[in-house]
Amino acid sequence: MKEENGSSLWSTLVDIIETIVVAAAIFVVVYLFLLQPHQVRGASMEPNFHDGEYILTDKISYRFGEPKRGDVVIFKAPTNPDVDFIKRIIALPGEKMEIKNGNIVIFNSQAPQGFTLSEPYQIMEPLAGGSYLREGKVVEVPDDSYIVFGDNRTHSFDSREWGPLPKKSIIGKAWLRYWPLPKITFVK
């Protein structure tokens, strides 16, 4: 009888260890290749994302498709790769853009004369330029790069200061705000 109890205990222990190893392997695969949690830090994305909120980042979409204008992306900060930033894509590879009278004007093959970007998601304040992207200066977005801005333009350290964001720096697309619970929503 004692041997059966010891064998049963050992079998249960092995089952528990196997379950933990499988769960850890699934977590690692999901974390490395599919979804990753991030915390919003600062006011640069207000009023859409607030300091302290948690989001899940979709890390797989851009393996099968290209980022689009308006996507909210998480990326390695150009000035410090140990820090992750969250911003919105404003201009795409190969486009030209200009800050003109506080607005963003985009020039591309569909609009060679340019169009003023409609941004219903951002705080309506005049847009100021920075050290890289100044008012009245037309810049061309290099291949495999994007121009990204925070939604709260007066409180955002973004492409206006440090220039185009290389695609290789993008971790993924904001997919789900999951904390605080009353604000749980998919990111559009």
N, C-alpha and C positions, 0 to 999 in steps of 0.2 A: 504494500500500500504506500509506504514512504517513497519508494522509487517512482510510482505513478504520480504522486503529488509533486515531486521534484521535477519530473519530466513535464508535467502540465504547467508548472510555474515557469520553467525554462521556455516552453513553447509560447506561452503568453508574452514573456519578455521579448522573445525574438519577433513576435507579431507586432508588438509596440514599436520596437526599433525599426522594423521594416516600414511601418506606417509613417514614422517620423522622417525617415530617409526619403521616401517617395514624396511626402508633402514638401520637404525642403527642396527636392529636385524640381518639383512643379513650380514652387515659389521662385527659384533662381531663373528658370526658363522664362516665366512671365515677367520678372523684373528686368532681365537683361534684354529680352527681345520684344515684348508686347506692351506692357504698361509699367509706368513708374510714377510713384507719388512725388509731388513737389509742393512746397509751401510758398505762397505769394509773400514777398517781402517788400514793404514800401508802398507808396501811393501812386506809382507810375501807371497803373492800369485802372485806377478809379475812374468812373463809378462802376465799372463792370466786374472788377476783381479787387478785393480789399486785403490789406495787410493781415496776415495770419490765416487766410483761407487756404484750404488744401484742395489740390486738383490732381487728377490722374492724367498722365501724359501718354498719348497713343504713340508708340514708337515704331509701329509697323506701316502706317498709311503711306509715309513718304518713301518706302521701299518699292511701292507699286505705283505711285503717282507723285506729281510735283506739288509743292506748296502753292497755294492760291492767295491772291490779294484778299486781305481781310482775315486770313487764318491767324489765330493766336498761337504762337510757337514758344517753346522753351528751348533755350540754347546755352552753350558755353559762352560766357561773357568774353568779348574780344580783348578786354583789358585785363582779365583775370580768369583763365580757364577753370579754376577751382570753384567758381561761382556760377550758378545758373540764373539766367534772366528770363523774364516772360515779357513779350512784346507782340505787336500786331504787324503783319506783313503789309507794306504800303506800296512798294514798287517791285517789279519782277525783273529777272535777268533780261538784258538787252533793251529795257525801256530807258527813257530819259525822264527826269523829273525836275521840278523847280518849285520853290516856295515863292509864291507871288501874292502880294497883298494879304498875307496871312493864310492863304489857301495852298493846297497841294495840287499842282498841275502835272498830269502824266502825259507823256508823248510816246506813242507806240505805232505799230504798223496799221492798226485800226483807226487811230486818231493822230495822224501826223501833225495836225495843228494843235493838238493837246486838248485835254478835258480836265475840268476841275473835279477832283475826287469827292464824292459824296460820302460822308462819314457819320452815319447816325449813331454810332457806338461811342463817340468821343465827346468830351466836354467841349462845348462851343466857346472857345476862346481863340483869339488870333494866334496863329502859329508863328513862333519865332524860330529863326535859324540858329545854327550852332557854329562851331569852329570848322567843321567839314562842309556842312550843307547850309549855306548862308542865303538869306533873302535875295532873290533875283539871280542866283547862280544855277545854271542848268548842269546837272550831273547825269552821267550815263551809268547804269547799273551793270557791272561786269557779268560775264557768263558765270553761272553757278553761284550767284550772290543775290542778296535781297536787301532792300531798305526796310528797316523795321522801326516803328515808333511806339511809345507807350500811349495809351488812350488819354491819359492826363498829361498833356504836353508840357505844362509848366513845371511838372515834377518828374520828368523822365529823362534819364541818361540813355540816349539811343543813337541811331545812325546819324543824327544831325551832328553829333560830336565825334564819333569814331568811324563813321563811314559804312560801306556795305558789309553785310553779314555773309560770310561764306556758307554755302549749303552744308558743308561738312561739319559745321559747328552746331547745326540744328539737332537737338535730341528728339524732338517730336512735336506733336500738335496737342494743345489742351483739349481734353476730351470730356471730362466730367469733374464738376465741382462737387466734392463729397463732404466738406466740412466748412462751416457749421451745418448741421443736419437740416435746419429749416430752409437753407438756401441750396440744397442738393439739386443740381440741374446739369443736363448735358450742355456742353459749350457749343454754340452755333457759329 
